[in-house]
Amino acid sequence: MCHDGTGTYKKFPTDCGHPAYEEKKFGGTTYQTVDLGNIARNIKKSSRNTCGACHFFGGGGDGVKHGDLDSSMFAPDKSLDVHMDVKGLNYNCTVCHTARSHDIVGRKYSRAAPNTHRLALPEDTGLRIGCENCHSSRPHKNNQNLNDHTDTVACQTCHIPYFARGGIATQLDWDWSTAGKHTADGKAIVKKDSDGNVIYHTKKGTMAWGTSLEPEYAWYRGVMTYIQQQDIIDPSTVVALNRPLGSYADRDARIYPFKVHQGKQPFDAESNRLVVPKLFGKKGSGAYWAEYDWTKAANKGMEAYGAPFSGSIGFIETTFYSPLNHMIAPKEASLACGECHSRSGRLAALTSFYLPGRDRSGLVDALGWTAVWLSLAGILIHGVLRFILKK
Amino acid sequence: MQKKLQLYTRFERLWHWVQAALIIVLALTGFELHGTFELFGFEKAHTIHMYSAWPLLVLTAFAIFWHITTGEWKQYIPSSRNILPVALYYIRGIFRGERHPFSKTRQKKLNPLQALAYFTLKTVLLPVSLVSGVLYLFPDRAEAFLNIPLGLTAVTHTAGAFALVSFFIVHTYLTTTGGTLLTYIKAMITGWEETDE
């Protein structure tokens, strides 16, 4: 798959990554037999096509999951990604995602990104992943003041001004609680918006989509915490399924852009824990997509997962943070200073530090303006008196 | 009898007007950076602020050198002698058309209120703005080596700016209190002032 030079390797949807070894049908689509011998005789270096065949379609479709990876990245122009621009540098994924012995560097695998953001050039291991590994930590040649930002602001923050810029919508909201509706004659409902994005699906519920979106920002040192099934959650709040770790005080953390996905998903309303529902299966198996009963699906799912389920289903609102690293805009399109350095700019929510242009001391400003206005009033009164009394 | 008196040397006038221009530009761009209004846009305002800050620092260094080598710094030593009559003149006498109680000479060209005001400007207002400004140029180093957080630097710099703007307003107004409205401005341009002595 990763080195398929023929483009014929296709996974069969329900076979856990395996291709169709003989012609099979699924959901009205026929999957042809994959000729593994032919593929083996035509292996090539990996490419945007081979990597993108899976990674551009995460979450079940084109651009659904990431927001910075979708099929527009197969052949991006410069405005979409300066490095992968087909008429320019034309980088493959592996220029940055380097590997030794198939150990590919990336966010969650062999090392966290952003890695230590010290000057890393030349990094003698030959591994790249962070922007700094090529660009150094003071990359702006003619603006030292911008270089003074690199210890607190990740490159991505300014250089990914908007995500999902390739014209393909990414999913922003997925509400499972509305799933299971059928037409009067018992048929599944699928509604699409004018761009063809599914906004309601009987199997999945209600969904919302968007393109060219402003990221949200958080302090991030490259490590996430995740809520796990056994963790107790507070259903009265929006549950952050994962959360970027870091703070202003944390010297390894920087302000980083994220796609924050909203969700509404089933949970165990008695034990206040997440549930793992069984979705896929035949009628009688308890699978949600066959019987549309969350309690049955949760019972079956939790049985397979091996954890108790009280039998009481509720729905909680959730968020999920995905860091943005791709779709690097040309420098002319990167964020202007005033996007953050203003009273209600993009960093309005990050309040633990003094941001020039946004913050001020209320006391100093009040005293200052009092002094200025008193001075003006004083000279005005003095001047008017001089004018009148001289006559 | 009318008499012409050379009060301000060429360097003094050059220093005064360049400093005035730089401080006006720094105040305009500075308050934009502070978020008070939008004029140039943050980035351009920042660039102009930086390109004005360095010349002001160089000019200040020259001015300090000039004050020391010429002994002119002594003009700014505040003294309480005659301060009351001068204060009373601005509160009362000026409205009655009285004569200014202080006679300027080349050796003593500042009345006691001026001496006090400029002494405060040069020992408090400008140093506060300049020192906090230099720290603001190197915020990372100020934090790392001097343990001065950016917020403190910024708020001090803002306070200095408010004080300078207030000073500028009153200072500009008082230039109109000479023989004619423009007497003092002319003197600061030509160096010569017509006095009544």
Chai-1 contact restraints between the chains, C-beta under 6 A:
chainA,res_idxA,chainB,res_idxB,connection_type,confidence,min_distance_angstrom,max_distance_angstrom,comment,restraint_id
A,D148,B,D140,contact,1.0,0.0,6.0,A-B,restraint_1
A,C337,B,F42,contact,1.0,0.0,6.0,A-B,restraint_2
A,C337,B,E43,contact,1.0,0.0,6.0,A-B,restraint_3
A,G338,B,F42,contact,1.0,0.0,6.0,A-B,restraint_4
A,H341,B,F42,contact,1.0,0.0,6.0,A-B,restraint_5
A,R343,B,G35,contact,1.0,0.0,6.0,A-B,restraint_6
A,Y354,B,L150,contact,1.0,0.0,6.0,A-B,restraint_7
A,Y354,B,G151,contact,1.0,0.0,6.0,A-B,restraint_8
A,Y354,B,A154,contact,1.0,0.0,6.0,A-B,restraint_9
A,P356,B,A154,contact,1.0,0.0,6.0,A-B,restraint_10
A,G357,B,L33,contact,1.0,0.0,6.0,A-B,restraint_11
A,G357,B,G35,contact,1.0,0.0,6.0,A-B,restraint_12
A,S361,B,V155,contact,1.0,0.0,6.0,A-B,restraint_13
A,V364,B,V155,contact,1.0,0.0,6.0,A-B,restraint_14
A,V364,B,T158,contact,1.0,0.0,6.0,A-B,restraint_15
A,V364,B,A159,contact,1.0,0.0,6.0,A-B,restraint_16
A,G368,B,F162,contact,1.0,0.0,6.0,A-B,restraint_17
A,A371,B,F162,contact,1.0,0.0,6.0,A-B,restraint_18
A,A371,B,S166,contact,1.0,0.0,6.0,A-B,restraint_19
A,V372,B,V165,contact,1.0,0.0,6.0,A-B,restraint_20
A,V372,B,S166,contact,1.0,0.0,6.0,A-B,restraint_21
A,S375,B,S166,contact,1.0,0.0,6.0,A-B,restraint_22
A,S375,B,I169,contact,1.0,0.0,6.0,A-B,restraint_23
A,S375,B,V170,contact,1.0,0.0,6.0,A-B,restraint_24
A,L376,B,I169,contact,1.0,0.0,6.0,A-B,restraint_25
A,I379,B,Y173,contact,1.0,0.0,6.0,A-B,restraint_26
A,L385,B,F95,contact,1.0,0.0,6.0,A-B,restraint_27
A,L389,B,F95,contact,1.0,0.0,6.0,A-B,restraint_28
